[in-house]
Amino acid sequence: MPERKPLHLNAFLMSVGHHEAAWRLPQSPASGGTDLDHYTNLARIAERGKLDSLFLADSPVLQGDPGRRPVSKLEPTVLLTALAGATSRIGLIATASTSYNEPYNLARRFASLDHVSGGRAGWNIVTTAGADAARNFGLDDTPQHHARYLRAAEFVEVATKLWDTWADDAVLADKESGVFASAERVRAIRHQGTYFRVDGPLNVRRSPQGYPLLVQAGSSEDGKEFAARYAEAVFTAQQTLEEGIAFYKDVKQRAEALGRNPEGIKILPGIVPVIGETEAEARELDAELDRLIVPEYAKRQLAERLRIAPEDLHLDEELPEDIPTEDEIEGAKSRYTLVVELARRERLTVRELIGRLGGGRGHRTFAGTAEQVADTIEHWYDSGAADGFNIMPAVLPSGLEVFVDRVVPILQERGLFRTEYEGSTLREHYGLPRPANRLFEDVDRSEGHLGIGLAAAT
């Protein structure tokens, strides 16, 4: 039997947990969203479990009703810089929008995080939907879906060029001659495109990983095409094994068609595990969380996602037939379709759908024992639906602790997951090479420069 590839595990940290009502539990630190000690504890738990990385979502808008749940959150690259000093090996992935940032500032920010962390930075690339976010940046409404991805593509092209503006051997630090860096080994990019004009060079030397790990989370047609071209890890939401297998094959085939090695892009579906000593205990904890959901608040959230009026939703009835199609949705198209298909497939009432979405907003939730959670992970992995998983604990820190202390050892015993870190960078954890420097690659080849740690790009 061929040796299985290593499984990858990312901890998706969200305030006090992914479940809508997690903050209402007695043991929940309600102020966790802005508490550095809380996040430091979570990061150290994840590192104790030898997880590849931890991840922070973000959006440039106040999300949710502050009267109903904690919605305050820290800017992720700032928070991860602090966590870099509290950890030594785990990867640190931050979300940042290509719609409401500029390439130079963001490239500098991520290069800085990669330096500070010793090569553990990752960038979750998002395009950001929603008129409420747009209005924070002087726009009346969100740019169209396809236009956001065109901007995102140029944004990533500019950022990667900027990360290449310093050759790896540019810094000489020759005190005797007084030469700090070789000027010809630092270049401008002079980019002029549809969305950006950027001269460069970056004012930060090339970072330990060359580029941060590039992560993407959209599953629309535009999103999958973008992932196939640029992403090295994909966070996705799939409700069924069949959907997971289809998504996995689709993205890998798209990447291969673009000339990439399919192994250079890791697919990580999200899973919200609710774990108990027994299955009954796990189901009771899951039910307790659902009981704490405020239905009217959750109904408003669902109506907003579906782009319909809250009064058109009735808690004990199924979704109305007359709702928008995916083509009419400008933001989060794939998540919209996932929610509607889940409701239609299982004939869920609005109340039942709210309960299903309360834990993971469309990601797969699973209540069971540690052994059952490990079985589910292994089955999806062996079936070709995943290279790993985006672990989304319903409650934090307890949900992450039980996953690390009970599920990870089972995966290790089965030979699926590492028992120790083998590398020091995030790219090494994911088994990915350090990107070659495209601005100097041809010159280095013709002039015989060896460079430092250059490898073929995936």
N, C-alpha and C positions, 0 to 999 in steps of 0.2 A: 504494500500500500504506500503510495507516494506521501512524503512528509508534507504536512499541512503548513500553509503560510501562517505567519504569526497574526493573531487577532489584535485589532487596535481598539482601544477604549478611550473615549473622551468624556470628561465630566462637564456637563452643561449646568453651570451654577446660575440660579435665578433667585436672588434675594433669600427668602426663607423657604423656598420650595416651588415646584412647578404647579402644584395644585392650587386652584383659585382660593381655597379656604384654608390653606396651610397656616397662615398667620394667626388663625383663631384658636389653634391648639394651645393648651396651657404651656407646653414646653417650647413653643416657637418664640424666637427673639424678634418681636414685631418690628424693631428698628434695624433689622439685619441688612437691609438694602444699602445703608450708608455707614455700616459699622466695619471698620478695617479689621478689628480682632475677629469678627465673625468670618470674614472672607479668608483671613490668614489661617484660621482653624480648618476651614474647608479645603484650602489648597494643600495643607499639610496632610490631611486625611487622604486626599487623592494621590499625593506623592507617596504616602505610605503603601498604597495599593499598587504602586508602580504604573499608574495610568499614563498613557501617552501625553495627555494634555488636559487642560481645563479651558473652558470657553465662556465668554461673557457676551450676551446679546446686548443690543443697544438700538435706540432710535432717537432722533433729534426732536422729540415731542413728548409731552406728558401723556403717557398711555394709561387709560383707565380712569375711573372715578376715584379721586383721592379721599372721598368721604366713605368709600366702601372697602378699600384694601390698600396696603402699602404700595406706592408707585414711585417713590423717590429712589433714584439710583445714581451711582457715581460714574463718571466718564471712564470707560474701560481701560484705555491705555494708561491713564494715571493710576488706576487701581492696580493694574497688572505690573506696573513699575514698582509699586510698593511690595507686591507679592513676589516679585523676582528676588527681592532681598530676604524674604522669609522662606524661600525654597531653593533647591539647587539643581534639580533635574527635570521636573515636569514642564511640559510645554505650556505656553501662555498665549491664548488666541483671543483677540479683541475684534469686535464688530465695528466697522466704519463704513459710512455711506459714500458712494461715488456721486450721488446726486447733490449732496450738501457739504462737500469738502473740495479742496483744490489739490491736485497731485503733488505739488512741491511740499506743502506743509505736511500732508499725510505720509509721503515717502520719508520725510525727515523724522516724523514721529515714530514710525515703525522701525526705521534703521536705528534710532536711539534706543527703543525697547530691546531690539536684538542685541545691541552692544551691552546694555545694562544687564541683561539676563544671561549673557554668555552664549547667545545663539538659540534662544528658546521661543522666539516670537512667531506668531501667526496672525494673518489678517483674514477675517471673515468678510468677504466683499458683498455688500448689499446695495440695492438701487433705491430703496425706500419709497413705499407707496403711501398715499393718504394726503388729502388736502390740508389737514391740520398741520402736518410737517411742512408742507409747501409754504403755508402762510407764515411760518417762522423765518422764512428766507425771502420774503418779498414777492412771492408768487401767489396767484389766486387759486391755483389748483395744481395737483400733481402732474408732472410731465407724462406724456403718453408712454405706455409700457415699452414699446419697441424703442422709442427715443431714449428712454432711461438706459436700456442695455447698450445702445450705440455709444452713449456717453461713457458708460462703464468700461466698455472695451477700450476706448481711447485712453481713459483714465489709467487703466492697468498698464497699457503700453507705455505711457509716459512715466509712470512710477517705476516700472522695471528698468527703463532706460536710465532714470536718475540713480537707481541703485548701482548701475554699472558705470557711473561717471568717474569713479576712482578705480584704477587697476588694483589688484590685490597687493602688488608689490610697490605701489606708489610711494608709500611712506618709507623714507630711508632713515630719518632721525640721526643723521650723521653730524654729531656735535663738533667733530674736529674740522670738517669742511664748512660747516654752517648751513648745510642743505637739509631741510626737513623733509621735503617731498619732491619727487621728480615731476616737474611741471608738465612734461609731455605725457605723463601717465595719469593726468586728471583732465577730463574733457567736458566741454559743453555739449548739449544735445540739440539745441536750437530747433525744438519741435514746434511746428506750426500745423495745426489740424483744424477740424471742424469745431471742436469745443474748447481747445486749450492752445495757448502759446506759451511755451516754457523754454527758457534758455538753458538753465543749469550752469555749471554742475551743482550737485548737491553739496551742502556744507557739512556733511558727515561722511567720513571715509567708508568704504565698503564694509558691511557688517559681517559677523562670523558666519552666518548662513548664506551670504550673498543676497538672497531675498528672504523675507519671512515666508513661512509656509502659506500658500494661497488656498483659501477655503471659500466655498460658495454654498448657498443654501436654497436657491430657486429651482423649482421643478417644472415650470412652464416650458413651452417649446423654446422660447428665447433663453430661459434659464439653463436648460439642458445643453443648448448649443454653446452658451457662454462657459459652462462648466467643462465641457469637452475640450474647449480651446485653452482655458487658463487654469482651471482649478486643479489642485493636487489632493484635496480632500473635499468631499461633498456631504453636507449634513442634509438629510432628506426625511420626509414624513411618509411612511407607507403603512397602511392599515392591515393588509393581508400579505401572506407569503408570495402569492402569485403576482401581486402588484410590485413587491420588492424585487423579485426575480426579473420582471419585465423592465423596471427602471434601471437596474444594475446592468443588464445586457445593453439597453439602449444607450446609456452614457458611455459605457466602455467601447461600444462599436463606433459611436460618434468620435470619440477620442482617437481611435485607431484610424478612422477615415481621414482625420486631420494630420496623420503622420506621427501621432504620439504613441508611446508604449502604454497599453491599457493598464499595466501594473503600476504606472506612475500616477494613477488617480484612484484614491481610496474612497469607497462608498460607505457611509456610516448612517444608517437609519436611526431615528430617535426611538427610545423606549423608556417608558415611565414605569419602573418597577415598584410595586408596593409589596413588601416582603414581610412574612410572618413566620413564626416557628412552625405553624401548620397552615394549610390552605384556608381553613376556616378563619383563623386569626387574621390572615392577610386580607381576606374579603371583608371582614368586619372593620378593619382599619380603613379600607377603601370606602366602605359604606358610610363610616363616620365622617370622613372628609366630604363626601357628597351631601350629607345631611346639613353640613355647615355652609353650603353654597346659598347665597341669597338669590332666589329665582328671578325676581324682577330685575335685579342688576344684571344677572347673567343673560337674561332675555334681551336686554338693551344691547349688550355686547354682541350677541349673536345676530341681532337685527342689523347692527352696523356692519358686520362682516358680510352679511347677505345683501346689503344695500337695499333693505326694505324698511318700512315703518314698524316700530315695536308693536303697535296695536294690531298688526297683521299676523303676529305670532300668538298662538294660544297654547299654554303650557301642556295641556293634556290632549292636544291634537298633533298630527304630523305636520311637516312643513307644507305651506300652501303650494299649489301647483304653479302659480303665476309668480315666479321669481326670476331674476336676471339669468342669462346664460353666461358662460365663462367669457365669451367674446365681448360682453358688455361690461366686464370688470376690468378696471385699469390697474389695480394693485393686487398683489398676492393671488394671482390667478389659480395657481396649482392648489393652494390651501383652500380656496373657495370650492373648487371642484371636489377635493377630498371630503370636505365637510358635507356637501350636498349628497355625494354618492354614499357616504356612510349612513346618512339619515334615510335615504331611499332604499338602500340594500337591506337594511335591518328593520325598516318600517318603524323608526323610532319616533316617539312623540317629542315635542320640543323639550319637555322636562327631562326625558331620557337622554336626548342629545346633549343638553346642557351638562348632565352628569358625565357623559363620555368625554366631552371636551374640557371639563373642569380640571383634569389632571395634566393634559398635554397639548391642548389647543389643536388637536388633530393628530398628534403623534400616538403611536400605539401604547396603550396602557396594559399592564399585566399585573394581576394580584396572585401571589402564590408563595411557595417556599423558596429558599435560596436554590435548592436543587432544581426546582421547576423553572426558575428564571435562567439558570445556567443551561438547562435543556433547551429552552427557547432560543437563547443566543446561539448555542451550538447548531441547532437545527437550521436556523436562518443562514448561518455562516456556511455550513456544509452544503446547503441547497443552492448556493450561488446568489444569495440575495444581499450579501453584505461582506465587506472586508473588516468590519468592526461595528461598533455601536456608539451612539451619542447617548450617554446615560443621563437621564433627567429625573433625579429623585423628586418624588411628590412632596416630601417634607425635608427640610435641611435644618440642622446637620444630620439628624438621625438616619434619613434615607441613604445618604452617602456612606455613613459609617457601616450600616448593615450590609450594603453592597460590597464595600471593600473588605469587611471582616468575614463575610459568609459566602458571597458569590465568587469573588476573585480567587480564593483558595481552591474552589472546585474547578474553575477554569484552568488554574495552574496545574492541578493534579491530572487533568485530562490532556496536558501538554499543549493547551491552546493559547496560554498567555505567559508572558515573561515572569520570572521570579526575581530578576534584578534588571536594572537598566544596563544596557550594553553600550550605549552612546551617551553623549552629553548634550546634543542639540535636538531640537524638535524634528528636523529632517531625518536625523539618524533614528529616532524613535519610530517614524513612519516608514523607514527603509527607503528614503528618497535621496537622490544625489544633490550635491550643492550645484546650483546653476552656473554654467559657464558665463563669463563676462562677455556679452555680445559686442560691446564697443571696442574691446581690445583683442578679441579672439583671433581675427584675421592677422592683425599686426604681430601678435605673439607667435602665431604659427610661422609667419614668414621670417621673423627676426630671431626666432629661437628662444623667446621668453618662456620660462617654465611656469610662471604664475605660482599661486599658492592655493592648493586645494581645489583647483578647477576640475569640474566633472561635466560630462555630457548632460545637457538639459533633457528632461523627460519629454 
